[in-house]
């Protein structure tokens, strides 16, 4: 038997010393290289802000329209994205238009890498356009003026693609989401499907214990502070303050993780870090009128879904006027725009799904389990999954019957049925939902609604007092030069400037970094001192997260206590005993139009031919599943391509789908009873159409249960024998 020789204490100590020396060398080199990355970040920042039109788009672009030259100028522009080599664009496919958020950062985030919203849309063959902006607003620029300019941009896109199979699909990220929704309600004829990513639309919504950002307006006493900040900026609001709000939501990442990740992986993280920081540090300004509208009308007032936002000509913004399908993409991991703020506007506008249908509206939503706010429109993984599927299946969304759906995604695999009918790595389906599915995510109680209404009224009074007693004095004191100086001294800007090459000490760092790269000796991951460093980092993150949680809990408790006070509520005119409801009643004029449309569709139930009968039958049988799959649409698309005589434009097909769907909804028995009268006498034609219905239905799943039962009923209406039906359905 051989005994292991015990390790001598001296040898163990020697190994520990060696590990310590290796770690100290590595740590010293990493420190120098990290400081040099901060220098590069500072220089990059200075170069970026010195540009006339800075952006972070990774694609070449062609300027199409410059909003600064409009009769009512704005600092926005429309550009065409030039496809990179190897990407083929189909000019007959609907164009995509990405509108970037103007929330303190510069433009380009929707296309700042290959796996992006623009990238996946081009990969799917769509022409792509981008609506971006310059750092400085034009004099007199307002949110309404920007909306009018964006309408001109979209009109231009439509004009450039007369043969496209649909109106442009418009993507609105974050703050651009509500702006796109406002425009689509005012000019519904311009839009194809809308994809609203990470965009707040119901600003008071949320649940207790989460998402404390919605309390900020009330805890600051309302929007008077917004007005003061704009006045200190000589009529301009510094977007760096908006970025600061985002930073404050995650102090562990802001104060530690973001920088530590670069320090600990200094050999591999430089490019990714600098790429992101080029956008994150590109702060832009807004006019005082713009930011005041955003804060008063939206974030504190919550007036958008309520229909209380009005244009200068008195036109009220009513989101129910939107006629295009709306795709809402949100995430449970987003503490800036949580699912409640992204979706609860639906509860404010519609009493149930039937009312959504009554407005001819199609709403599709998807809720990611964990991705953060920026990841919704920045993450490569999200781009390759959700955004890629939306881009590839935008026609499926456009022809969905009116209603409420949730988009779900199933990974493709060897067992995927009819795999050849799918594209990408995921299979997308739209499953029918009700408003109860949205309510189940949580929301405000009547007490919460009273609290936010009270905060709104306090804000109005504080703003009025500020404008009357303080604003004239502030405006008289602040000069443009003072405002520019204060902007340059903003803490977020200083952190870039201080480490740039403008600081003479950074020359020493640059030289030391060059030498460190030449002599680089990275430590092994199993070094005990490196492992200790990782543990300390995790403890720091945990401590900062605990501090954040305590601050958020305190903020929520203060808001609930202050604005839940019956005395304060009564003082500002809120009845402490009321049960507020934000649900809006249907417009009487719309009800009249709806009744007229119902009467018209009833009169047309017996009109049509084989095409109408086949589609009506398909909708009847398919509705038993409560979902629509991308494979079914692709099967239907292939059938249409094979039959040139039956070709319809996408718009014509969408109209036909909606008419047949509504006929079934209004009077299903009469609609089904009329099918035999619409069919030709030629039995071969009926059999061919019935086989097509079966092919579409079987593309996504086996025909069984209620689907098989309804298919058998349709076979009878088509005058086909039962044996033929059973053979095809099996």
C-alpha positions in Angstrom: 0.0 0.0 0.0 1.3 3.4 -1.0 0.7 6.4 1.2 0.3 9.9 -0.2 3.0 12.2 0.9 1.5 15.1 3.0 2.0 18.6 1.6 4.6 20.4 3.5 3.5 23.8 5.2 6.4 25.5 3.4 5.3 24.3 0.0 1.7 25.4 0.7 2.9 28.8 1.8 5.1 29.0 -1.3 2.1 28.3 -3.5 0.0 30.9 -1.7 2.7 33.5 -2.2 3.0 32.6 -5.9 -0.8 33.0 -6.3 -0.6 36.3 -4.4 2.1 37.6 -6.7 0.3 36.5 -9.8 -2.9 38.1 -8.7 -1.2 41.4 -7.7 0.5 41.6 -11.1 -2.8 40.9 -12.9 -4.7 43.3 -10.7 -2.2 46.1 -11.3 -2.3 45.6 -15.1 -6.1 45.4 -15.0 -6.3 48.6 -13.0 -4.2 50.4 -15.6 -6.0 49.0 -18.5 -9.4 49.8 -16.9 -8.4 53.4 -16.5 -7.3 53.5 -20.1 -10.7 52.2 -21.1 -12.2 55.1 -19.1 -9.9 57.4 -21.1 -11.1 55.9 -24.4 -14.7 56.3 -23.2 -14.0 59.9 -22.4 -12.4 60.6 -25.8 -15.2 58.7 -27.5 -17.7 60.9 -25.7 -16.0 64.1 -26.8 -15.8 63.0 -30.4 -19.4 61.9 -30.4 -20.9 65.1 -28.9 -18.8 67.2 -31.3 -20.6 65.6 -34.3 -23.4 67.5 -35.9 -25.6 64.4 -36.2 -24.2 61.8 -33.8 -25.8 58.3 -33.8 -24.9 54.7 -33.0 -26.4 53.0 -36.1 -24.2 50.2 -37.3 -25.6 50.5 -40.9 -25.0 53.0 -43.7 -27.9 55.3 -44.2 -29.2 57.6 -46.9 -30.9 60.9 -45.8 -34.4 61.0 -47.3 -36.0 64.0 -45.5 -34.6 66.6 -43.1 -37.3 67.9 -40.6 -35.3 71.0 -40.0 -36.4 72.2 -43.5 -40.1 71.8 -42.9 -42.4 74.8 -42.6 -42.7 73.9 -38.9 -39.1 72.7 -38.4 -38.2 69.8 -36.0 -34.8 68.2 -35.2 -35.9 64.9 -36.7 -34.9 63.2 -40.0 -35.9 60.2 -42.1 -33.1 58.0 -43.4 -33.2 54.8 -45.5 -31.0 52.0 -44.1 -28.7 50.7 -46.8 -28.7 46.9 -46.7 -25.2 45.4 -46.0 -23.7 43.1 -48.5 -25.4 39.7 -48.8 -28.8 41.0 -47.5 -31.5 40.9 -50.2 -34.5 43.2 -49.9 -37.8 42.5 -51.6 -39.2 45.8 -52.7 -42.8 44.3 -52.7 -42.6 43.5 -49.0 -43.9 46.2 -46.6 -41.3 48.6 -45.3 -40.3 48.8 -41.6 -39.9 52.1 -40.0 -38.0 52.2 -36.6 -38.7 55.3 -34.5 -36.0 55.7 -31.8 -36.8 56.9 -28.3 -35.9 60.5 -27.3 -35.5 59.9 -23.6 -32.3 61.6 -22.9 -30.0 59.5 -25.2 -29.1 60.0 -28.8 -30.5 58.0 -31.7 -29.7 54.7 -33.2 -30.3 52.1 -30.5 -32.8 50.2 -32.7 -30.0 49.3 -35.1 -26.7 49.6 -33.4 -25.7 46.0 -34.1 -26.5 43.3 -36.6 -28.9 41.5 -34.2 -31.2 44.4 -33.8 -34.7 45.4 -34.9 -33.5 46.8 -38.1 -31.1 43.9 -38.7 -33.8 41.2 -38.3 -36.3 43.1 -40.4 -33.8 43.4 -43.3 -33.0 39.7 -42.9 -36.7 39.0 -43.5 -36.5 41.0 -46.7 -38.2 44.2 -45.6 -36.9 47.7 -46.7 -36.0 49.6 -43.6 -36.2 53.2 -42.6 -35.1 55.0 -39.4 -36.5 58.1 -37.8 -33.9 59.7 -35.7 -33.1 63.2 -34.2 -30.3 65.7 -33.6 -29.1 66.7 -30.1 -30.6 70.2 -30.1 -34.4 70.8 -30.6 -35.6 73.5 -33.0 -37.0 76.7 -31.6 -40.7 76.3 -30.9 -40.6 72.5 -31.4 -43.4 70.7 -29.6 -44.6 67.0 -29.3 -47.5 67.8 -31.7 -45.1 69.3 -34.3 -42.9 66.2 -34.1 -46.0 64.0 -34.6 -47.0 66.0 -37.7 -43.4 65.7 -39.1 -43.4 61.9 -38.5 -46.6 61.7 -40.5 -44.8 63.4 -43.4 -42.0 60.9 -43.1 -44.3 57.9 -43.2 -46.2 59.4 -46.2 -42.8 59.6 -47.9 -42.1 55.9 -47.1 -45.5 54.9 -48.5 -44.8 57.0 -51.7 -41.5 55.2 -52.2 -43.0 51.8 -52.1 -46.2 51.8 -54.2 -46.1 48.1 -54.9 -45.6 47.1 -51.2 -48.0 44.4 -49.9 -49.0 46.6 -47.0 -48.6 49.9 -45.2 -45.4 50.3 -43.2 -44.8 48.4 -40.0 -43.8 51.1 -37.5 -41.7 50.2 -34.4 -41.8 52.6 -31.5 -39.3 51.9 -28.7 -39.8 53.2 -25.2 -40.8 56.9 -25.4 -41.3 56.6 -29.1 -44.0 54.0 -28.4 -46.5 56.5 -27.0 -45.6 59.0 -29.7 -46.3 56.5 -32.4 -49.6 55.5 -30.8 -50.7 59.2 -30.7 -49.9 59.7 -34.4 -51.6 56.4 -35.3 -54.8 57.6 -33.6 -54.6 60.9 -35.5 -53.6 59.4 -38.9 -54.7 55.7 -38.9 -54.6 55.5 -42.7 -50.8 55.7 -42.7 -50.0 52.6 -40.6 -49.6 48.9 -41.0 -48.9 46.9 -37.8 -47.5 48.8 -34.8 -44.8 47.2 -32.7 -44.6 49.0 -29.3 -41.6 47.9 -27.4 -41.1 48.8 -23.7 -43.4 51.8 -24.1 -45.4 53.1 -21.1 -49.1 53.8 -22.0 -50.8 53.4 -18.6 -48.6 55.5 -16.4 -50.2 55.0 -13.0 -50.4 51.2 -13.3 -48.4 48.7 -11.2 -48.4 46.5 -8.2 -47.3 47.2 -4.6 -43.7 46.3 -3.8 -42.5 46.8 -7.4 -41.8 49.5 -10.0 -41.4 52.5 -7.6 -40.6 54.9 -10.5 -44.3 55.6 -10.9 -44.2 57.3 -7.5 -41.5 59.7 -8.4 -43.7 62.5 -9.6 -45.8 62.6 -6.5 -42.8 62.4 -4.1 -41.2 65.4 -5.9 -44.3 67.4 -5.5 -45.3 67.2 -9.2 -44.0 68.7 -12.4 -42.9 72.1 -11.0 -39.4 70.7 -10.7 -39.5 69.9 -14.4 -40.4 73.5 -15.2 -37.6 74.7 -12.9 -35.0 72.5 -14.6 -36.1 73.8 -18.0 -35.9 77.4 -16.8 -32.4 76.7 -15.4 -31.6 75.5 -18.9 -32.8 78.7 -20.5 -35.8 77.0 -22.1 -34.2 73.6 -22.6 -34.4 70.5 -20.5 -31.1 68.5 -20.2 -31.7 64.9 -21.2 -28.9 63.9 -18.8 -31.5 64.2 -16.0 -33.7 61.6 -17.7 -30.7 59.3 -18.0 -29.9 59.9 -14.3 -33.4 58.7 -13.5 -32.7 55.4 -15.3 -29.4 55.1 -13.5 -31.0 55.6 -10.1 -33.3 52.6 -10.7 -30.4 50.2 -10.4 -27.6 51.6 -8.2 -25.7 48.3 -8.0 -25.3 48.3 -11.7 -24.6 52.0 -11.9 -22.2 52.3 -9.1 -20.5 48.9 -9.3 -21.4 46.1 -11.7 -21.1 47.9 -15.0 -17.6 49.1 -14.2 -16.5 45.9 -12.3 -17.5 43.8 -15.3 -15.1 45.7 -17.5 -12.4 45.6 -14.8 -12.7 41.9 -14.2 -12.8 41.0 -17.9 -10.6 43.8 -19.2 -9.1 41.7 -22.0 -12.5 40.9 -23.7 -15.1 43.5 -22.7 -13.6 46.7 -24.1 -15.3 46.8 -27.4 -18.7 45.9 -26.1 -18.5 48.4 -23.3 -17.4 51.3 -25.4 -20.0 50.5 -28.0 -22.8 50.8 -25.5 -21.4 53.8 -23.7 -21.2 55.7 -27.0 -25.1 55.6 -26.9 -25.6 55.8 -23.2 -23.5 59.0 -22.9 -24.9 60.7 -25.9 -27.2 63.0 -24.0 -29.6 65.3 -25.9 -31.8 68.2 -25.0 -35.6 68.8 -25.2 -37.5 72.1 -25.4 -39.3 73.0 -22.2 -42.7 72.7 -23.9 -41.9 69.1 -24.9 -40.8 67.8 -21.5 -43.6 69.6 -19.8 -46.2 68.0 -22.1 -44.6 64.5 -21.4 -44.6 64.9 -17.6 -48.0 66.7 -17.2 -50.1 64.9 -19.8 -48.6 61.5 -19.6 -46.5 60.5 -16.6 -48.3 62.5 -13.9 -51.6 63.2 -15.7 -52.1 59.8 -17.2 -54.3 61.4 -19.8 -53.4 59.4 -22.9 -55.7 56.4 -22.5 -58.3 58.6 -20.9 -58.7 60.6 -24.1 -57.8 63.9 -22.4 -54.8 64.7 -24.5 -55.7 67.3 -27.2 -54.0 68.8 -30.2 -53.8 72.5 -30.8 -56.8 72.4 -33.1 -58.9 70.7 -30.3 -58.7 67.2 -31.7 -58.7 64.7 -28.9 -56.3 61.7 -29.0 -58.4 58.6 -28.9 -56.4 55.4 -29.1 -59.5 53.5 -30.2 -59.2 55.2 -33.5 -56.2 53.1 -34.4 -57.0 50.7 -37.1 -53.7 48.8 -37.4 -52.8 45.7 -35.4 -50.9 46.7 -32.2 -48.1 44.5 -31.0 -47.1 45.2 -27.4 -43.8 43.8 -26.2 -43.0 44.1 -22.5 -41.2 42.2 -19.7 -41.6 41.3 -16.1 -37.9 42.2 -15.6 -38.5 45.8 -16.8 -38.7 48.2 -13.8 -39.0 51.2 -16.2 -42.1 50.0 -18.1 -43.5 47.0 -16.3 -46.2 44.9 -18.0 -49.0 46.8 -16.2 -47.9 50.1 -17.6 -47.5 48.6 -21.1 -50.9 46.8 -21.1 -53.4 48.4 -18.7 -54.4 51.0 -21.3 -56.4 48.2 -22.8 -58.5 48.0 -19.6 -59.1 51.7 -19.7 -60.4 51.6 -23.3 -62.4 48.4 -23.6 -64.9 46.7 -21.4 -64.2 43.3 -22.9 -62.9 41.5 -26.0 -66.2 42.0 -27.8 -65.7 45.8 -27.5 -62.1 45.4 -28.9 -63.7 43.6 -31.9 -66.4 46.2 -32.2 -63.7 48.8 -32.9 -62.1 46.4 -35.4 -59.0 46.3 -33.3 -56.4 43.5 -33.1 -54.0 43.7 -30.1 -51.2 41.1 -29.7 -49.0 41.2 -26.6 -46.0 39.2 -25.4 -44.5 39.3 -21.9 -40.8 38.3 -21.5 -40.0 36.7 -18.2 -36.8 38.5 -17.3 -35.2 40.9 -19.8 -34.6 44.4 -18.5 -35.9 47.6 -20.1 -33.0 48.2 -22.6 -32.8 44.5 -23.4 -36.3 44.7 -25.0 -34.9 46.6 -28.0 -31.1 46.1 -27.5 -30.6 42.4 -26.6 -29.3 40.3 -29.4 -31.2 37.3 -28.0 -34.5 39.2 -28.0 -33.8 40.5 -31.6 -33.1 36.9 -32.8 -36.3 35.6 -31.1 -39.2 38.0 -30.6 -38.3 40.7 -33.0 -37.2 38.2 -35.7 -40.5 36.4 -35.4 -42.5 39.6 -35.5 -40.6 40.7 -38.6 -41.0 37.3 -40.4 -44.7 36.9 -39.4 -45.9 40.5 -39.7 -48.4 39.4 -42.3 -49.9 36.9 -39.9 -50.4 39.6 -37.3 -51.9 41.9 -40.0 -54.6 39.4 -41.0 -55.5 38.2 -37.6 -59.3 38.6 -36.9 -60.0 41.4 -34.4 -59.5 40.5 -30.8 -56.9 40.2 -28.0 -54.0 37.7 -28.4 -50.8 36.7 -26.7 -47.9 35.8 -28.9 -46.0 32.7 -27.7 -42.9 31.2 -29.0 -41.9 27.5 -29.1 -38.4 26.4 -30.0 -38.1 24.5 -33.3 -36.8 21.0 -32.9 -36.8 17.6 -34.6 -40.3 16.9 -33.4 -41.8 20.2 -34.8 -44.7 19.4 -37.0 -44.4 20.7 -40.6 -41.0 22.2 -39.9 -40.7 23.4 -43.5 -43.6 25.9 -42.9 -41.6 27.8 -40.3 -38.7 30.3 -40.5 -36.1 31.1 -37.9 -35.5 29.1 -34.7 -38.9 29.6 -33.2 -42.5 28.8 -34.0 -44.8 31.8 -33.2 -48.5 31.4 -32.4 -51.1 33.9 -31.4 -53.4 32.6 -28.7 -56.7 34.2 -27.9 -56.9 36.0 -24.5 -59.5 38.0 -22.5 -59.1 41.1 -20.4 -59.0 38.9 -17.3 -55.6 37.6 -18.5 -54.3 41.2 -18.2 -56.0 41.8 -14.9 -54.4 38.7 -13.5 -51.0 40.4 -13.8 -52.1 42.8 -11.0 -53.0 46.4 -11.0 -54.3 49.4 -9.0 -57.1 49.2 -6.4 -59.6 52.1 -6.2 -57.6 53.4 -3.3 -54.5 53.6 -5.5 -56.4 55.4 -8.2 -57.5 58.0 -5.7 -53.9 58.4 -4.6 -52.6 59.0 -8.1 -55.4 61.4 -8.9 -54.5 63.3 -5.7 -50.9 63.5 -6.8 -51.9 64.8 -10.1 -54.0 67.6 -8.6 -51.2 68.5 -6.1 -48.8 68.7 -9.1 -51.2 71.1 -10.9 -51.4 73.4 -7.9 -47.6 73.4 -7.3 -46.9 74.1 -11.0 -49.3 77.0 -11.0 -47.7 78.4 -7.8 -44.2 78.0 -9.3 -45.2 79.7 -12.5 -46.8 82.6 -10.7 -44.3 83.3 -7.9 -40.9 81.8 -8.9 -40.6 81.3 -12.6 -40.4 85.0 -13.6 -37.5 85.4 -11.1 -35.6 82.3 -12.4 -36.0 83.3 -16.0 -34.7 86.8 -15.4 -31.6 85.4 -13.7 -30.5 82.6 -16.1 -28.6 83.4 -19.3 -27.9 81.0 -22.1 -24.2 81.0 -21.0 -25.1 80.0 -17.5 -27.4 77.3 -18.8 -24.7 75.8 -21.0 -22.2 75.9 -18.1 -24.7 74.0 -15.9 -25.2 71.4 -18.6 -21.5 70.9 -19.0 -21.1 70.4 -15.2 -23.8 67.8 -15.0 -22.4 64.8 -13.0 -23.0 62.3 -15.8 -21.1 64.5 -18.3 -18.3 65.2 -15.8 -17.6 61.4 -15.4 -16.8 61.3 -19.1 -14.9 64.5 -19.3 -12.8 63.9 -16.2 -11.2 60.7 -17.6 -10.7 61.9 -21.2 -7.3 62.8 -22.7 -8.1 66.4 -21.9 -7.0 65.5 -18.3 -3.2 65.6 -18.5 -2.9 62.8 -16.0 -4.5 60.4 -18.4 -1.4 60.7 -20.7 0.5 58.8 -18.0 -2.3 56.2 -17.9 -2.2 55.8 -21.7 1.6 55.1 -21.7 1.3 52.7 -18.8 -1.5 50.9 -20.5 0.6 50.3 -23.6 3.3 48.7 -21.5 0.7 46.7 -19.5 -0.6 45.2 -22.8 2.9 44.2 -23.9 3.6 42.5 -20.6 0.0 41.2 -19.9 -0.1 38.2 -17.6 -3.8 37.4 -16.8 -4.4 35.4 -13.7 -6.0 32.0 -13.8 -9.7 31.8 -12.9 -8.9 29.3 -10.1 -6.5 31.7 -8.4 -7.9 32.0 -4.7 -7.3 35.7 -4.7 -9.3 36.2 -7.9 -12.1 34.0 -6.4 -12.0 36.2 -3.2 -12.3 39.3 -5.5 -15.4 37.8 -7.1 -17.0 37.1 -3.7 -16.4 40.6 -2.5 -17.9 42.0 -5.7 -21.1 39.9 -5.1 -21.3 41.2 -1.5 -21.1 44.7 -2.7 -23.8 44.1 -5.3 -26.0 42.4 -2.6 -25.5 45.4 -0.2 -26.4 47.9 -2.9 -29.4 45.9 -3.9 -30.6 45.7 -0.3 -30.1 49.5 0.0 -32.2 50.0 -3.1 -34.9 47.7 -1.9 -35.1 49.7 1.4 -35.2 53.0 -0.4 -38.0 51.7 -2.8 -40.0 50.4 0.1 -39.7 53.7 1.9 -40.7 55.6 -1.2 -43.8 53.5 -1.7 -44.8 53.8 2.0 -44.4 57.6 1.8 -46.4 57.9 -1.4 -49.2 55.7 -0.1 -49.4 57.5 3.2 -49.2 61.1 1.9 -51.5 60.8 -1.0 -53.8 58.3 0.7 -54.6 60.9 3.4 -58.4 61.6 3.3 -57.7 65.2 4.4 -55.3 65.9 1.4 -57.7 64.2 -1.0 -60.6 66.3 0.2 -58.4 69.5 0.0 -57.7 69.0 -3.7 -61.2 67.9 -4.6 -60.9 64.1 -4.6 -63.7 62.3 -2.9 -62.1 59.9 -0.3 -65.1 57.5 -0.6 -65.3 57.4 -4.4 -64.6 54.3 -6.5 -62.9 55.7 -9.6 -63.0 53.9 -12.9 -60.9 54.9 -15.9 -63.0 52.7 -18.3 -64.3 54.9 -21.1 -67.8 54.5 -22.6 -68.2 53.8 -26.3 -68.6 57.0 -28.3 -72.3 57.3 -29.4 -71.2 58.1 -33.0 -69.1 55.0 -33.1 -72.1 53.0 -31.8 -74.2 54.3 -34.6 -71.6 53.5 -37.2 -71.2 50.0 -35.6 -75.0 49.3 -35.9 -74.9 50.4 -39.5 -72.0 48.1 -40.2 -73.7 45.2 -38.5 -76.8 45.7 -40.6 -74.6 45.9 -43.8 -72.7 42.7 -42.9 -76.0 40.9 -42.2 -77.2 41.8 -45.6 -74.1 40.4 -47.2 -74.1 37.0 -45.4 -75.6 35.3 -48.5 -73.4 37.2 -50.9 -70.2 35.8 -52.4 -68.9 32.6 -53.8 -66.5 29.7 -53.2 -63.7 32.0 -51.9 -66.1 33.5 -49.2 -67.5 30.1 -48.3 -64.1 28.5 -47.9 -62.7 31.3 -45.8 -65.8 31.4 -43.6 -65.6 27.7 -43.1 -61.9 27.9 -42.2 -62.5 30.7 -39.7 -65.3 28.7 -38.1 -63.4 25.5 -37.7 -60.1 27.2 -36.8 -61.6 29.4 -34.1 -62.2 26.2 -32.0 -58.5 26.1 -31.3 -58.4 29.6 -29.9 -55.0 30.3 -31.6 -53.4 31.0 -34.9 -50.0 29.5 -35.8 -47.5 30.8 -38.3 -47.5 27.4 -40.0 -51.2 27.8 -40.9 -50.6 31.2 -42.5 -47.7 29.8 -44.5 -49.8 26.9 -45.7 -52.5 29.3 -46.7 -50.0 31.6 -48.4 -48.7 28.6 -50.5 -52.1 27.7 -51.5 -52.8 31.3 -52.7 -49.5 31.3 -54.6 -50.4 28.0 -56.3 -53.8 29.4 -57.5 -53.1 32.5 -59.6 -56.8 33.0 -60.3 -57.5 33.4 -56.5 -54.8 35.9 -55.8 -55.7 38.9 -53.6 -53.6 41.7 -52.3 -52.9 41.5 -48.6 -55.2 44.4 -48.0 -58.0 42.7 -49.9 -57.4 39.4 -48.1 -57.4 41.2 -44.7 -60.8 42.9 -45.6 -62.2 39.5 -46.6 -61.0 37.8 -43.4 -62.5 40.5 -41.3 -65.9 40.5 -43.0 -66.3 36.7 -42.8 -65.1 36.8 -39.2 -67.7 39.4 -38.2 -70.4 37.6 -40.0 -69.7 34.5 -37.9 -69.6 36.7 -34.8 -72.9 38.5 -35.6 -75.0 35.5 -36.6 -73.0 32.3 -36.7 -76.0 30.1 -37.5 -77.1 32.2 -40.5 -73.5 32.5 -41.7 -73.0 28.7 -41.7 -76.4 28.1 -43.2 -75.6 30.3 -46.1 -72.4 28.4 -47.0 -74.1 25.8 -49.3 -75.7 28.7 -51.3 -72.2 30.2 -51.9 -70.7 27.0 -53.3 -70.6 26.1 -57.0 -72.3 23.0 -58.3 -69.0 21.5 -59.4 -68.2 18.9 -56.7 -64.5 18.8 -57.6 -64.1 22.5 -56.9 -65.8 22.1 -53.5 -63.7 19.0 -52.7 -60.5 21.0 -53.7 -61.5 23.9 -51.4 -62.3 21.5 -48.5 -58.9 19.8 -49.0 -57.3 23.2 -48.8 -59.1 23.9 -45.5 -57.8 20.6 -44.1 -54.3 21.4 -45.2 -54.2 24.7 -43.5 -55.8 23.3 -40.3 -53.3 20.4 -40.1 -50.3 22.6 -40.7 -49.9 23.4 -37.0 -51.6 20.6 -35.1 -53.5 17.3 -35.5 -57.2 17.7 -36.3 -59.1 16.4 -33.3 -61.7 17.2 -30.7 -63.9 20.2 -31.4 -61.9 21.0 -34.5 -62.7 17.6 -36.0 -66.3 18.0 -35.0 -66.6 21.3 -36.7 -64.8 20.1 -39.8 -67.3 17.2 -40.1 -70.1 19.8 -39.9 -68.4 21.8 -42.7 -68.0 18.7 -44.8 -71.8 18.3 -44.6 -72.3 21.9 -45.7 -69.9 21.3 -48.6 -72.0 18.2 -49.6 -69.1 15.8 -49.1 -69.4 12.2 -47.9 -68.4 11.4 -44.4 -65.9 8.8 -45.4 -63.9 11.3 -47.4 -63.8 13.7 -44.5 -62.7 11.0 -42.0 -59.9 9.9 -44.3 -58.6 13.4 -44.7 -58.9 14.3 -41.0 -57.1 11.2 -39.7 
